[in-house]
């Protein structure tokens, strides 16, 4: 009888241990873009998070076409717990989820402690990053998307072509176009771009420069008058002027399959400037280049000598979709992303910089990234934000109209005046949909 009782007791303990183990075992599903930063840092972050959280397994799904992969899964209500995919990314998945209000409020994450550091997440993130229309798309004072991997955006060039006895860096737009005429005589185009999608940062910085942050925020909130203003008109005109100086191969190569060929134009001294973000040098690290090539980086030229120069700060985002199963664990992982440990892994493995206080201390004095992350120390002002969330309007794809049309402007198929008119009409339809809610 005693032996039988002991056997039952041992069996009970075994079952308790198994059940306890099952309760602790959790799988955190993270899906995201396998882009210019690569995936090595994600693999290492997953490993470290698992080590710090026994029983947790991080399941990573990273792909260049992640929007296409996730869309049918989400329709089938098979949600990942975290999605890493920026607003405006190819496929428009994040933008769609925002419009459908299918992203979870993560404001409480800001009040969570950064694991092991005794400081709140909100106090670790650089001020301003959680107060934008990107992270807070509904204007309700709540945060829905967590900022990641910030990159000052501007114009990249070969610094070896500039200096005494060489070309002079333009300070103003007038000087920029004068340089275009000079370079043209040398058989070099003034400008190229990877794809028209890269004009988001360019246009936002330009609009802020010409009309100030107030006009920019009005434009991002679908204010029709802002898009019809003289300042906005000047922004369209400047890009129309740039079109005349754009490398002739640009449009044919401005697509997902061939955009690096446009970036190669800078490395081969076939074009002087290209708009991009700080990931560009890493993305082209193995590409051939002209002798003496050295990356240079500048904010947009000024409207006048005493005017302001702006550099748009692009940052990516991660978020928790409504329907995620491991919400608490997902929030814990987001908080982990702002630790010094995670920031170090991200920088060492990918060269990406987290928007946390003290991030620049990760860089050695001779680190080329110092060039990019000190742009605001050199007098440029920061422009941040994007279009506010709005209800979908049938037949209206504002990003395609505002940025995608640039290929047609460069080709001469669409005039600058028609382009601006189409944008204003699209904004007016979205504004009407908002007002009708």
N, C-alpha and C positions, 0 to 999 in steps of 0.2 A: 504493500500500500504506500509506504514511504517512498519507494523507488518510483512508483507511478506518479505520486504527487510532485516529486522532483522533476520528473520528465515533463509533466504538464507545465511546471514553473519555468523550466528552461525553454520550452517551446513558446511560452508566453513572452519571455524576455527576448527571444529571437524575433518573434513577430513584432514586438514593440520596436526593436532596433531597425527592422526592415521598414516598418511604417514610418519611423522617425526619419530614416534616411530618405525615404520617398518624399516626405514633406519638405525636407531641406533641398532636395534636388530641384533646380529651376533652370529653364533654358531661356536666355534673353536673345531674341531674334533682332538683329540689326541689319538693315538693308541700305545700301548707299551707292553712290557714284564711284566707279573706279576711273578717276580722271588724272589730271596732271600731277597730283600729289602721290599717286601710286597707292599701294595697299599695305606696304610693310609696316607702317605705323599702326594701322588698324589691327593687324595680327598681333603686334606686341601689346597694344592697349588691351585687347581681349584677353591675352595671356595674363597680364598683370591684374586685371579686374577679377578674373577667375581665382587667382592666387589669393587675393585679398578677401574673397567671398566664397569660402568653401561650399561646395554643393552647386555652385552656379556654373553653367556652361554658356558661353557666348557663341551664338551661331551667326556667322558673317555671310552675307550675300552681297557681293560687290561686282558691279558690271558697268560697262560704258553705256549700255542701253537699259539701265535699271528702271527707268520710267515705263518702258515697254514690258518689262518683266513683271513689275508690280501692279500695273493697271488691272489685268485680268484677275490677279489674286485678290485685290481689294474689292473688285466687283463681286467676287465669290466670298467676300467677308473673311478672307484669310490674311489677316493683317500682321505685319512685323510689329515689334514693340517700339522700335526707333527707326526713323527714316533720316538718312543723311542725303539731302538733295536740295540745292539752293532754289530760292525763288527765281524764276526766269530761266531755269535749266531746260535743255532740250526735252521735248515731250510734254512740258507744261503740267506735270503731275502735281507738283507742290502748289502751283497757282490754282489748279482746279480744286484741290483739297481745301485751300483757303476760302475760295469762293463758296464752296459747299459747307463751310464751317465744320469740317471734318477733322480738325486738329485740336488736340487737348490743351486746355489752359495749364501752363506750367509755371505760373507766377510763384507758386509756393516753393519751387526749386530755388528761387533767388534767396529765400530765407533759410535754405538748408545749409548745413556746415560743409565747407570744402573738406572732404575726408582727410583727417589727420592734421589739419592746419589751424583749427580753432578760429576760422574766419568765415563769414557768410559768403555765399556765392555772389550776391549782389555787390559786396564790398571788394571782391576779387576781380570782377570784370571791369574793364576800362569804362569810365563814365561815358554815357551817351549811346552805348551799343544796345541797351535794352529799352531805349526810348525812341526807336525809329518806327516808321511805317512798315518795315520789314518784319521786325520781331513782334510788334504790336499792331497787326494789320487792321484791326477793327476800331482803333481809336477809343477803346473802352478802358484804357489804363492797365490792361492785362497783357502778359507776355505769353506768346504761343510758340515762338520759334527761338531756339537757343543759338546765339552767335558763335561761329567757329572760324578759324583760319582767316584772319583779316589780311587784306592786301591793298596797300595804296595803289591806285591805278593812275596811269599817266602815259606819257610817250617814251618808248624805249628807242635807243639809237646806238650806233657804234661810236663810243667816245673817242676812238682813235681818229675819227674824221674831223674832230672839232678842236680848236685851240689856236695858238699863234701860228700864222701862216696857213691856216686851214679854214674850214667853215666856222662861222660864229653862231653860237646858240641863240635862237631868236627869243627876245623877251616879250614881244607883242605879236599880235596877229599880222600886222602890216609887215613886220620883219620876217615872220614865218613865210608869207607868200613871196616876199623878195628873195628869200633863200630858195624857194621853189623854182624861181626863174633862173637863179644862179646854178643850181644843181642840174636843172634841165639842160643847160648848155654843156654840162659834163656828162650827159647821158645817164643821170641818176634821177629816179622819181623822188618826189618829196615825201610821198605817203603811200602806205598800204594798210590793210587791216586783215585779221584772220578770217572772220566772218562778220556779217552785219550785227550779230548779237553782241559783239564787243563794243558797239556804240552806245550801249546803255550807260556804262560808267562815263564814257566820253561826253555824251549828250547831257547827262545829269550835272556833271561838273561845269560844262559850258553854260547851261541854263542858270546854275547858281552864280557863276561868275558874272553873267550879264544882268541878272535880275535880283540877285541876292537870295538868301535862304527863304525869305518870305514868298517870293514869286515861285521858287522851286516847290515849296510845300503846297502852295495853291494849285500848281500844275499837277502835283502828285495826287491831289484830291479832286481832280477832274473839274477844275475851274476853267470854263470855256474862255473867259476873258483873259486868263493868264496865257493860254495857248495862242491867243490872237494879239497879244501885247507886242509892242515894238521890240522888246528884249527877246521874246521868243522868236519873232520873225528874224532877228539878227542871228540867232543860233542856227536856224534853218539855212540862212544865207551863207554863213561861214562854212557849214558842211558842204553846201553846194559849190563853194569856191574850192574847197579841198578836193572835191571830186575831179576838178580839172587837172590836179597835180597827182592823181593816184596812178600807181603802176598799172599798165594796161592788162596785165595778167591777173590782177587781183580778183575781179568778179568771177572769172572762170574757176578760180581756185578757192573761193570763199564758201567752202562747204565742209561738212564733217570729215569727208575722205581726204581733202587736200589742203586744209587750212594751214598745215605746217609748211607748205610750199610758200605761202605768203610770208610766214615768219622767217623762212630761209632767205627771203629777199633782203632782209636787214643784215643777216650774217654775211651775205655775198656782196654787200655794198651796192645793191641794185635799187634800194629805196632807203631813205634817211630815217623816217619815223614810222612807228607802228603803235597803236593804242593796245594796252594789255595790262596784266597784273603781275605781281611779283613771282608768280609761278613760271613765267616765261623762260627765264634762264635754265631752270631745272628741266622744263619740258624739252628744251633744245640742247641739253648738255652734251649729247653725243653727236650733234650735227656738225658738219664741216663748216669752216668759217674763214674769212679773209685774214691774211697775215696781220698781226697786231690788233685784232678785234678785241674790244673791251666794252662790256655793257655800260651804257649810260642811261639815265632816267631823269625825267623832268615832269613837272606839272604842266598843265595847259598854258600856252602863252597868254599874256594879259591883253585886255582890251586897250589899255594905254599904259604908259610907263609908270604912272602913279596908281594904277588899278590893282585889283587883287588877283592873285593866281590861285586856282583851285585844283585839288586832286581828289577825285572821288575815292572813298574807301569802300572797296568791295569786301564783303564777308559772306561766308557760307553759313548754312544753318542746318541744325538737326532738330527733330521734333517727334512727338509721340502722336500717332494717329488715333482718333477715336476708334475703338474696337481692339486696341492693343490689349493683350492678356496680362502682361507683366508690367503694369503701370508703375508700381512702387519701385521695382527693380530698375526700370528704365530711367526714372527720376534720379535714382542713386548713381547710375552710370553717367548721366548728364553732369551731375555735381562732380563726379570723378574727373571729367574732362577738363576741369578748371584747376586741378592740382598742379603744383610745380612739377611733379613727377610726370604727369601726362603731357604737360607742355614741353618738357625736355625730350620725351620720346617723339612727340610730333615734330619738333624742330630737327632733331638729329636724324630721324628716319625719312622725313619728307621735305624738310626745309620750310614747312608751314609754321605760322606764328599764331598762337592763341591770343585773343584780345583780353589778356590779363595784365594787371599791374606788374611791372618788372620784367615783362617779356623780353625787352631789349637786352637785358643782362645775360640772356642765353647766347648772345652773339659776341664773338671775339672782336677786338678792335679792327682786325684785318679781314673780317667777314664781309664779303661783297654785299650781303643783305643789309648791312648798315646803310648803304647808299639808299635803299628803298625806304627803310623805316625811319630815316631821319628827314624825309622830305618835308615834313611839317615843321621840323626845327629850322629849315632853311627859308621859311617865310610863306610857304603855301598854306592855304586854308583847306580844311576838310569838308567835303560834301558827303552826306550819308542819307540813305532813304530810298524809297521806291514807291510805286503806285500803291495807294490804299486799296484794301479789299473792296470789291464791288460785285454786284450780282452779274452773272453771265448774260450777255446780250447776243442773241442769234445773229450770226454773220459778222460779228465784230471781234477781230483779233488785234487789239491795240498794239501789242508788241510787234506783230508782223507789219502793221501799217507804219508804225513809227520808225522801226529799225530795219525791217526786211526790205522796205522800199528803197533804201540807200543804194542797193545794187542797181536798181533801175535809174536812180539819179546819176550814178557814176557812168552808166552806159548811155545816158542821154535820153532814155525812153520816157522818163517822167521829169517834169520841171519842178524846181524847188517850190514854186507857188502852188502847184497842184498837190505836192506832197504835204505841205502845211495844211492846205484845205482839207485833205483827206483825214489828217490827224484831228483837226478841229471837229469835223463831222463825227468821227468815232468817239471822241471825248464827249461831245454833246449827247450822243445816244446813251453812253454809260451814265452820264450825269442825270439824264431823264429817268433811267432805270432806278438809280439810287433815290431820286426824289419821289418816285412812285411807290417806294416800299412803305 
